[in-house]
Amino acid sequence: MKFRVLFFVSLSMFACGTCQIKGVIHQYPFVVAELGSSVILPCSYSFDMIHTVSWFKQTVGKKPLLIAYSNHLSGGFIYQNGFDKVERYSFEVGTNFFNMSIINLKENDFTNYYCAVTFIRTIEFGEGTILLHSGKDSASEATVLQRPVFDRLHPGDSVSLQCSVISQICAGEYSVYWFRHSSEHSHPGLIYTRDNRSDQCMERSENGSSTRSCVYSLSQTELRSSDAGIYYCAVATCGKIHFGNGTKLIVEDLQFTWNPITVILATLNIMTMIVITILLIVIQKIHIRDTLNHPNNQWKQIVDTDALNQEETRIIYNQFINH
């Protein structure tokens, strides 16, 4: 019996060494929280066969670090890499979810977190959750403005989205994120991120304070209908995250695009044809009804006409004989 189990496990490892496990991992693309607060990072999944589900933490420039994992359907979890000693990370385990909670947030908690599932030697990562820092510190206030797009766009076109940022100059990282929210997804998804570039910004000092003014662009080429949605520009500076008001992008499919004037004229033509058809039907019905209701009158008219013709013929004949 033991030999059979070992043989089956070995065979499964050999067969699935390069196979792809099929399923979906759902994570919020970003979560915004304040320093010292608490957050819950959800992770739900749908897979036919998995062995474990895990949470990883990835700080910029470093390898992903395993926080904890749970054997599928075990109901429990196991800490890794000393995260149990931090005493701020906890987990909620279910049949198809593995949610992570973090309390009393510190500066180094604001980074990327990935949920992953494994089957033997295959691992599948989710899209990740970015934990962003939000606050009310007036010294780090920033203004993020996005220009609207008024052009009528179609599949195959290109567009450049503009994002202008005015903020206080402070030490630390300065990053720009672009998110897209479409009707197909309930939460905005991260599509692009970049670090600050000095050649994009201008600095100036006024009344003893220094500000930075930057303009960022997101170029979209070969647009598809699925690229439609609201694009949000977000800037992380001075330990805070600031969002723009969003730019709505409408990509019209030419196959289903109608000119309003054409629609109105076509509607009027159809209505006119309907009215004419109804009138012809009514006239025809009236004619048939009159014919059915007065057949004797028509026959009497025919007979009277014939009698009149005979009388005229007789008078002409008599006149000819008398002469």
C-alpha positions as CSV (number, residue, x, y, z in Angstrom):
1,M,0.0,0.0,0.0
2,K,2.8,2.4,0.9
3,F,4.6,1.6,-2.3
4,R,1.4,2.4,-4.3
5,V,1.1,5.8,-2.6
6,L,4.7,6.6,-3.3
7,F,4.4,5.5,-6.9
8,F,1.3,7.6,-7.4
9,V,2.9,10.7,-5.9
10,S,6.1,10.2,-8.1
11,L,4.0,9.7,-11.2
12,S,1.9,12.9,-10.4
13,M,5.1,14.9,-9.9
14,F,6.5,13.6,-13.2
15,A,3.3,14.2,-15.1
16,C,2.6,17.7,-13.7
17,G,6.2,18.9,-13.5
18,T,5.4,21.3,-16.4
19,C,1.6,21.3,-16.4
20,Q,-0.5,24.4,-15.9
21,I,-3.1,24.4,-13.1
22,K,-6.3,26.1,-14.2
23,G,-8.2,28.6,-12.1
24,V,-8.4,32.2,-11.1
25,I,-7.0,34.1,-8.1
26,H,-8.9,37.3,-7.1
27,Q,-7.0,40.1,-5.3
28,Y,-7.8,43.8,-4.9
29,P,-5.3,45.6,-7.1
30,F,-4.7,48.2,-4.4
31,V,-5.7,49.1,-0.9
32,V,-5.3,52.5,0.6
33,A,-4.8,52.9,4.4
34,E,-3.3,55.2,6.9
35,L,-0.3,54.8,9.1
36,G,-1.2,52.9,12.3
37,S,-4.5,51.6,11.0
38,S,-5.5,48.0,10.1
39,V,-6.3,46.5,6.8
40,I,-7.6,43.2,5.3
41,L,-6.2,42.0,2.0
42,P,-8.6,39.5,0.5
43,C,-7.6,36.5,-1.6
44,S,-10.1,34.2,-3.1
45,Y,-9.4,31.4,-5.7
46,S,-11.1,28.8,-7.8
47,F,-8.9,25.8,-8.7
48,D,-9.8,22.1,-9.2
49,M,-6.6,20.8,-7.6
50,I,-4.2,22.6,-5.3
51,H,-2.0,21.7,-2.4
52,T,-1.3,25.0,-0.7
53,V,-2.3,28.7,-0.8
54,S,0.2,31.3,0.3
55,W,0.9,35.0,0.9
56,F,4.1,36.7,-0.2
57,K,5.5,40.2,0.5
58,Q,7.7,41.9,-2.0
59,T,9.5,45.1,-1.2
60,V,10.9,47.0,-4.2
61,G,14.3,45.7,-5.2
62,K,14.0,42.5,-3.1
63,K,12.8,39.0,-3.7
64,P,9.3,37.9,-2.6
65,L,9.2,36.8,1.0
66,L,6.9,34.0,2.1
67,I,4.7,35.2,5.0
68,A,2.5,32.2,5.6
69,Y,0.8,29.3,3.8
70,S,-2.2,27.0,4.4
71,N,-2.6,23.5,3.3
72,H,-5.7,23.3,1.2
73,L,-8.9,22.5,3.2
74,S,-6.8,22.1,6.4
75,G,-8.4,25.2,8.0
76,G,-5.1,26.3,9.5
77,F,-2.0,28.2,8.4
78,I,1.8,28.2,9.1
79,Y,4.0,31.3,9.4
80,Q,7.3,31.5,7.6
81,N,10.4,33.8,7.8
82,G,9.6,35.0,11.4
83,F,6.4,36.7,10.6
84,D,4.8,35.1,13.6
85,K,7.1,37.2,15.8
86,V,5.9,40.4,14.3
87,E,2.5,39.7,15.8
88,R,0.7,42.0,13.4
89,Y,-0.2,39.5,10.7
90,S,-3.1,37.2,10.9
91,F,-5.2,35.1,8.5
92,E,-8.7,33.8,7.9
93,V,-8.9,30.5,6.1
94,G,-11.8,29.1,4.1
95,T,-12.5,26.5,1.4
96,N,-11.8,29.0,-1.4
97,F,-10.2,32.0,0.3
98,F,-7.2,32.9,2.4
99,N,-7.5,36.5,3.7
100,M,-4.6,38.3,5.4
101,S,-5.0,41.0,8.0
102,I,-2.3,43.5,9.1
103,I,-2.8,45.7,12.2
104,N,-0.9,48.8,13.4
105,L,0.6,49.5,9.9
106,K,4.2,50.6,9.8
107,E,6.1,52.4,7.0
108,N,7.6,49.1,5.7
109,D,4.1,47.5,5.4
110,F,3.3,49.7,2.4
111,T,4.4,47.6,-0.4
112,N,3.3,44.7,-2.7
113,Y,1.6,41.5,-1.6
114,Y,0.9,38.4,-3.7
115,C,-1.4,35.5,-3.1
116,A,-0.4,32.2,-4.7
117,V,-1.5,28.6,-5.0
118,T,0.7,25.6,-5.5
119,F,0.2,22.1,-6.9
120,I,3.2,19.8,-6.4
121,R,6.0,21.8,-8.2
122,T,3.7,24.3,-10.0
123,I,2.9,27.7,-8.5
124,E,0.4,30.3,-9.7
125,F,0.5,33.9,-8.5
126,G,-2.3,36.4,-8.4
127,E,-2.1,39.9,-9.9
128,G,-1.0,41.3,-6.5
129,T,-2.2,43.9,-4.1
130,I,-0.4,47.3,-3.6
131,L,-0.9,48.6,-0.1
132,L,-0.8,52.4,-0.5
133,H,-0.3,55.1,2.2
134,S,-3.0,57.7,2.6
135,G,-3.0,60.6,5.0
136,K,-4.2,64.2,5.9
137,D,-0.8,65.8,6.4
138,S,-1.1,69.3,4.8
139,A,2.7,69.5,4.3
140,S,2.5,66.7,1.8
141,E,-0.6,67.8,-0.1
142,A,-0.4,67.3,-3.9
143,T,-2.7,68.1,-6.8
144,V,-3.2,65.6,-9.5
145,L,-5.0,66.8,-12.6
146,Q,-6.0,64.7,-15.7
147,R,-7.0,66.1,-19.0
148,P,-10.2,64.8,-20.6
149,V,-10.2,63.1,-24.0
150,F,-12.7,64.7,-26.3
151,D,-11.7,62.8,-29.5
152,R,-14.0,60.1,-30.9
153,L,-11.8,57.0,-30.8
154,H,-12.2,53.8,-32.7
155,P,-10.4,50.4,-32.7
156,G,-6.9,50.8,-34.1
157,D,-6.5,54.5,-33.0
158,S,-3.8,55.8,-30.6
159,V,-4.2,58.2,-27.7
160,S,-2.0,59.8,-25.1
161,L,-3.4,60.4,-21.6
162,Q,-2.0,63.4,-19.7
163,C,-1.5,63.6,-15.9
164,S,-0.2,66.9,-14.3
165,V,1.1,66.8,-10.7
166,I,2.0,69.7,-8.4
167,S,3.4,68.6,-5.0
168,Q,5.7,69.6,-2.2
169,I,9.3,68.5,-2.6
170,C,10.3,66.0,0.1
171,A,12.7,63.1,0.5
172,G,11.8,59.6,-0.3
173,E,10.4,57.7,-3.3
174,Y,8.2,59.3,-5.9
175,S,6.2,57.0,-8.1
176,V,3.3,57.3,-10.6
177,Y,0.7,54.6,-11.1
178,W,-2.0,54.2,-13.7
179,F,-5.2,52.3,-13.0
180,R,-8.0,51.4,-15.3
181,H,-11.6,50.8,-14.2
182,S,-13.8,49.1,-16.8
183,S,-17.4,47.8,-16.7
184,E,-16.0,44.2,-16.9
185,H,-14.3,44.5,-13.4
186,S,-15.7,45.7,-10.1
187,H,-12.3,47.1,-9.0
188,P,-9.7,49.3,-10.8
189,G,-6.7,47.3,-12.1
190,L,-3.1,48.5,-12.1
191,I,-1.8,48.7,-15.7
192,Y,1.4,50.8,-15.4
193,T,3.8,52.1,-12.9
194,R,7.1,54.1,-13.1
195,D,9.5,55.9,-10.8
196,N,10.1,59.7,-10.9
197,R,12.2,61.1,-13.8
198,S,13.9,64.5,-13.2
199,D,13.6,65.5,-16.9
200,Q,9.8,65.4,-16.6
201,C,9.5,67.8,-13.7
202,M,10.2,71.5,-13.0
203,E,11.0,72.7,-9.5
204,R,10.4,76.2,-8.1
205,S,10.6,77.9,-4.7
206,E,8.0,80.4,-3.5
207,N,7.5,81.9,-0.1
208,G,10.1,79.7,1.5
209,S,8.5,76.4,0.2
210,S,9.6,74.3,-2.8
211,T,7.2,72.6,-5.2
212,R,7.6,70.2,-8.0
213,S,5.4,70.4,-11.2
214,C,5.4,67.2,-13.4
215,V,3.6,66.0,-16.4
216,Y,3.2,62.3,-17.2
217,S,1.8,60.6,-20.2
218,L,0.3,57.2,-20.8
219,S,0.4,56.3,-24.5
220,Q,-2.2,53.7,-25.8
221,T,-1.7,52.4,-29.3
222,E,-3.8,50.0,-31.4
223,L,-6.8,50.6,-29.2
224,R,-9.4,47.8,-28.8
225,S,-13.0,48.0,-27.6
226,S,-11.8,46.3,-24.3
227,D,-9.5,49.3,-23.7
228,A,-12.5,51.5,-22.9
229,G,-12.9,52.6,-19.3
230,I,-11.9,55.3,-16.8
231,Y,-8.1,55.7,-16.3
232,Y,-6.9,57.0,-13.0
233,C,-3.4,58.6,-12.4
234,A,-2.1,58.2,-8.9
235,V,1.1,59.7,-7.4
236,A,2.9,58.4,-4.3
237,T,5.0,61.2,-2.8
238,C,6.1,62.2,0.7
239,G,4.7,58.9,2.0
240,K,1.2,59.5,0.7
241,I,-0.8,58.5,-2.3
242,H,-2.9,61.1,-4.3
243,F,-5.4,60.2,-7.0
244,G,-6.5,62.2,-10.1
245,N,-10.1,62.7,-11.1
246,G,-9.9,60.1,-13.9
247,T,-10.0,60.3,-17.7
248,K,-12.9,58.5,-19.4
249,L,-11.9,56.7,-22.6
250,I,-14.6,55.7,-25.0
251,V,-13.6,53.3,-27.9
252,E,-16.5,53.1,-30.4
253,D,-16.8,50.0,-32.5
254,L,-17.4,51.1,-36.1
255,Q,-19.6,48.2,-36.8
256,F,-22.1,49.5,-34.3
257,T,-21.6,53.2,-34.7
258,W,-24.7,55.2,-36.0
259,N,-24.9,58.8,-37.0
260,P,-27.8,60.4,-35.2
261,I,-29.1,62.2,-38.3
262,T,-29.0,59.0,-40.2
263,V,-31.0,57.3,-37.5
264,I,-33.7,60.0,-37.5
265,L,-34.1,60.0,-41.3
266,A,-34.3,56.2,-41.4
267,T,-36.9,56.3,-38.6
268,L,-39.0,58.9,-40.5
269,N,-38.8,56.9,-43.7
270,I,-40.0,53.8,-42.0
271,M,-42.9,55.6,-40.3
272,T,-43.9,57.2,-43.6
273,M,-44.0,53.8,-45.3
274,I,-46.1,52.4,-42.4
275,V,-48.6,55.3,-42.7
276,I,-48.9,54.9,-46.5
277,T,-49.4,51.1,-46.2
278,I,-52.2,51.6,-43.5
279,L,-54.0,54.2,-45.7
280,L,-53.9,51.9,-48.8
281,I,-55.3,49.1,-46.7
282,V,-58.1,51.3,-45.3
283,I,-59.0,52.6,-48.8
284,Q,-59.2,49.1,-50.2
285,K,-61.4,47.9,-47.3
286,I,-63.8,50.9,-47.9
287,H,-64.0,50.0,-51.6
288,I,-64.8,46.4,-50.9
289,R,-67.3,47.3,-48.2
290,D,-69.2,49.7,-50.6
291,T,-69.2,47.1,-53.3
292,L,-70.7,44.4,-51.0
293,N,-73.3,46.8,-49.4
294,H,-74.7,48.2,-52.8
295,P,-74.6,45.5,-55.5
296,N,-78.3,46.3,-56.7
297,N,-77.6,50.0,-57.3
298,Q,-74.7,49.1,-59.6
299,W,-76.9,46.6,-61.5
300,K,-79.8,49.1,-61.7
301,Q,-77.4,51.7,-63.2
302,I,-76.2,49.2,-65.8
303,V,-79.8,48.3,-66.8
304,D,-80.9,52.0,-67.0
305,T,-78.0,52.8,-69.2
306,D,-78.8,50.0,-71.5
307,A,-82.5,51.0,-71.8
308,L,-81.5,54.6,-72.6
309,N,-79.3,53.4,-75.4
310,Q,-82.1,51.3,-76.9
311,E,-84.6,54.2,-76.8
312,E,-82.1,56.5,-78.6
313,T,-81.6,53.8,-81.2
314,R,-85.4,53.5,-81.8
315,I,-85.9,57.3,-82.2
316,I,-83.1,57.5,-84.8
317,Y,-84.5,54.6,-86.7
318,N,-88.0,56.1,-86.9
319,Q,-86.7,59.4,-88.1
320,F,-84.8,57.6,-90.9
321,I,-88.0,55.7,-92.0
322,N,-90.2,58.8,-92.1
323,H,-87.7,60.6,-94.3
